[in-house]
Structure formats: structure tokens, C-alpha cells
Amino acid sequence: MTAVYLGVALIGFLAFLTWEPKVKALVSFVLMMQFFDAAPNLLFGMYVWDYGAILMLITAIELFFRTPVQEPVKHGYLVALRIFLAWMTVCFLWSLLVYRYDVVHTIKNARYMVLGYFMTLVFIRLFAVQPGSFEFLMKWIYRLTFVLMPVVVLQFLARKQLLFGLVSEYEGALRDVPVFLPFCLLNFWIIGTKLLSSERLAAHEYVYASLVLATVALTFTRGIYIAVVFTAGLLVWTMFWNKTLKASSLVMVAGCAMLLLVGVVASGAAQRVAGRALSGLQLLSPPDSSIPGSRKDDTFNGRLGLAAERFSLVWERNPLIGYGFIHEDDVPSELRNSLKFGTALGGTAADPTAYSRSYAYSGNYVLGFYTADIAWADIVISTGWIGVVLLIILLATFASGHYLHGDRAHSMGYAVKTGLFLQIAMMVLLTFDGNNFYTAVHIPALLLAGYSLAGTRSAISRAPEIRARFTNILK
């Protein structure tokens, strides 16, 4: 049977080599997306992300030997990205040559960040070598998510897990945070931009937007709820800033939102969704000091405490490099025992259930040095304070460039450009509630690369106009 699998894999690989670059990139990306949760993320004892990354690197080699058809537009955030990539390379080499970590463990731990951010340049090269590739990828991602979102809803209604992803039980219901949710929301912001600018929508876009709202609701995740609300507000502000917001459309959308709220209240999921939403809103308000013992009993304070502890440990160890790309299994016992914040480990790479088996007999949990709860803690561990600063500069350069150069039009239109910007902004917010920009970096990599297709209609910057507008606001 093993020989049959190897034969099929070999035939598939040979077929892969004959495909055009955009198809290679799509197949590689689907694997890096873990089959969009439609299949197990392990194949022959190896994560399918790794298969996808290998195929994407093969595609990259082909792309960098081809002559670009068009020259990509220069962006400040891409300069910051290259500096950040150079710094991660320094941290990687420091981990091997100075800290002398295990080579295999270091490569395994560094691959998500280093290869993930490098994928931005690979996608940009793809778009330059084969124009229309981004439209091709967006089309297929739209189709895949359109098919899979109803499965998320069906999963909730049937109370039976149908997808292979982050599915767990919450108050008797199944909650799912699908790996493809960022792309659902990307298309949601694109549709929202079209709607608020009075652009005509197709019937399937209304259906898609409704499915996105249902999928978001069924995550039962406060951080996602808060991020969606903030990003929706940012959408309105951005369109107002760009003078593309239509007041009549805004009133219509607000009315639809009220109708949707009534529908949620009437549904069976209303109590759970409302409970999580209200709990999330409480995080935004200060605790009531008039009530003795009043405090916010939530995981958000724990995330902040965890990040503060990791930043402090890195400052003591090496504020420039941090701990480098140290593997979880290589963390010294004295360091692990000193941790006050963290996520309980299930086991080691060799035995994934080693710790969890002992928890049934003892209350002594082994805390992980890394966490999936707040990305900044892991980023500072791996790249030090310098890495954190460089990433902040990258994101700030990207955000400021969007507002300072409002005359840039995306090749797929204003709505796509705005949607890409908003989804990246939302993912930045979720770095405080997840591991965005540390793992699954291939997702923001594609978004950043797609945004690079925003060309310049004129060489005149809007900075003078923006300063004048701020002056008028202050008056």
C-alpha cells in the first residue's frame, strides 16, 4: 500500500511540474491552508503545510528564473518587509551558530515565520511574471470559501464535526474558527465597500455576506467579534476619508444590521452569541471599583500578562535577538519552571500526549514557552525587541501608505484595495487574541502581495491635502 501511495505522489508531483505558475501557487497555497479544513492536516506523518511550502518554494525557483512581464509598483512597506526578513535571517543564524540549538528543531521552529513572510515576495514575483494571477487566486478562494461556509453552519445545526479544524464544544454547541475565516472576511469587506459606495452587487454576493456573518457568529469568540466591530467602523471611516461613502447606502446598511440583530435574537444561537458579545464588550470597559472584589475575570488580562512576562524574559536574556528560534522541546527546565503565564502543554514532539496523560492524576500543569493566544509574545521570543519594532514599522508603513497615497488604484478596483487593507488591519487587531503574523503568515503574505498591485495614478502625494484636512478638523 505504501508503494501505491508513493506512486500516486510521484505522478502528482510530475503533473505539478507541468502546470503554469498560478496553478502551482494555488495548489501549494491550498496545502498551506491545510486543505481549507476540508481534510486532515497530517499526511504521512507530516503537516500538509510543509508539503505546500516545499511546492511553493519550487514554484518560487521557477518564478525567479522567469522574466517579469510588468514591473511591480514600489511601496514603502515592502522595504520594511525586506529589512524584517534580513533580521529574521540574523536571528536564525544566531540560533544555530551562537546559541547552538539543534539544527532540525531550529528549522522546524523558524519555518512558519521565515518562509511565511518570504511568501510575500514570491507572490509579488508571481503577479509580475504572470499578470492576472491574483485575480485567479481570489476567484478560487472565493469559490472554496463559498462552498465551505455552509458546512460550518450545517456542522452547528447537526452538532456533529464535519470539518478538520479548530472545532470545540461551547455550551452544548460546536464552535468553529475555520482556517479560511480571514478570506471570508476579506470578501466581506470587499462586498461592504461596494455596498457603501452604491456599487451594484450580484445576488451571490449578498448570500456570501450573509454566510460570513453566520460563520463569524458561530466562532463564539469575543476577540473576533470585537475585531469585526472595530474593522467595520474603520471601513466607514476609510470610505469617508476617501470621499467614497454614500450616506443613503450607510442608512440602508444600518437598517439591514438592525434586521439581522432581530434575526439573531430569534434564532437558537442568539443566547450564546449575545453572551459572548456582551462579555467581549465588558473587556472594553474598566472594572467597577465600587463593587468589592470586582475585576475582569477573562483571558485577555492573562494574555497581556503572558506578553509582559515574555518581553521581560527577553530583556534579561538578550533584548536584541531574544531567545532566537528556540524549539519548545529545547526550553530549559529552570526557565519553564519560572513561568507564571502560559498555555498548558499537551506533550512533546516525540510524544504529543505525554503531559496531558499526567494531568488526570496531578494538578501540576507544564506551561509552554510559546502560546497561540497572543502573537507578540512569540514574536519577541524569536526575534527580540528589534524584531517587534521592525514588524511594527512594517505594519505602520503599510497603514500610513494607504492613507497618504489615496490616489493609488488597485488593478481589481477600489473595493478590493480597501478590503485588503481592512483585513490586514483586522488581523493586526487579532495579534492580541491569536497567533496572526507569527504562524499562518502565508495568509497576510498573500494579502500584502495582493495590495502591492495598487498602482499610482499620479505621482502627486496626498500628504499636503491630508495635513490641510487635519487642520480643518482641529479648527
C-alpha positions, 0 to 999 in steps of 0.5 A: 500500500505504501508503494501505491501511495508513493506512486500516486505522489510521484505522478502528482508531483510530475503533473505539478511540474507541468502546470503554469505558475498560478496553478502551482501557487494555488495548489501549494497555497491550498496545502498551506491552508491545510486543505481549507479544513476540508481534510486532515492536516497530517499526511504521512506523518507530516503537516500538509503545510510543509508539503505546500511550502516545499511546492511553493518554494519550487514554484518560487525557483521557477518564478525567479528564473522567469522574466517579469512581464510588468514591473511591480509598483514600489511601496514603502512597506515592502522595504520594511518587509525586506529589512524584517526578513534580513533580521529574521535571517540574523536571528536564525543564524544566531540560533544555530551558530551562537546559541547552538540549538539543534539544527532540525528543531531550529528549522522546524521552529523558524519555518512558519515565520521565515518562509511565511513572510518570504511568501510575500515576495514570491507572490509579488514575483508571481503577479509580475511574471504572470499578470492576472494571477491574483485575480485567479487566486481570489476567484478560487478562494472565493469559490472554496470559501463559498462552498465551505461556509455552509458546512460550518453552519450545517456542522452547528445545526447537526452538532456533529464535526464535519470539518478538520479544524479548530472545532470545540464544544461551547455550551452544548454547541460546536464552535468553529474558527475555520482556517479560511475565516480571514478570506471570508472576511476579506470578501466581506469587506470587499462586498461592504465597500461596494455596498457603501459606495452604491456599487451594484452587487450580484445576488451571490454576493449578498448570500456570501455576506450573509454566510460570513456573518453566520460563520463569524457568529458561530466562532463564539469568540469575543476577540473576533467579534470585537475585531469585526466591530472595530474593522467595520467602523474603520471601513466607514471611516476609510470610505469617508476619508476617501470621499467614497461613502454614500450616506443613503447606502450607510442608512440602508446598511444600518437598517439591514444590521438592525434586521439581522440583530432581530434575526439573531435574537430569534434564532437558537444561537442568539443566547450564546452569541449575545453572551459572548458579545456582551462579555467581549464588550465588558473587556472594553470597559474598566472594572467597577471599583465600587463593587468589592472584589470586582475585576475582569475575570477573562483571558485577555488580562492573562494574555497581556500578562503572558506578553509582559512576562515574555518581553521581560524574559527577553530583556534579561536574556538578550533584548536584541535577538531574544531567545532566537528560534528556540524549539519548545522541546529545547526550553530549559527546565529552570526557565519553564519552571519560572513561568507564571503565564502560559498555555498548558502543554499537551506533550512533546514532539516525540510524544504529543500526549505525554503531559496531558496523560499526567494531568488526570492524576496531578494538578501540576500543569507544564506551561509552554514557552510559546502560546497561540493566544497572543502573537507578540509574545512569540514574536519577541521570543524569536526575534527580540525587541528589534524584531517587534519594532521592525514588524511594527514599522512594517505594519505602520508603513503599510497603514500610513501608505494607504492613507497618504497615497489615496490616489493609488488604484488597485488593478481589481478596483477600489473595493478590493484595495480597501478590503485588503487593507481592512483585513490586514488591519483586522488581523493586526487587531487579532495579534492580541487574541491569536497567533496572526503574523507569527504562524499562518503568515502565508495568509497576510503574505498573500494579502500584502502581495495582493495590495502591492498591485495598487498602482499610482495614478499620479505621482502627486502625494496626498500628504499636503491635502491630508495635513490641510484636512487635519487642520480643518478638523482641529479648527 
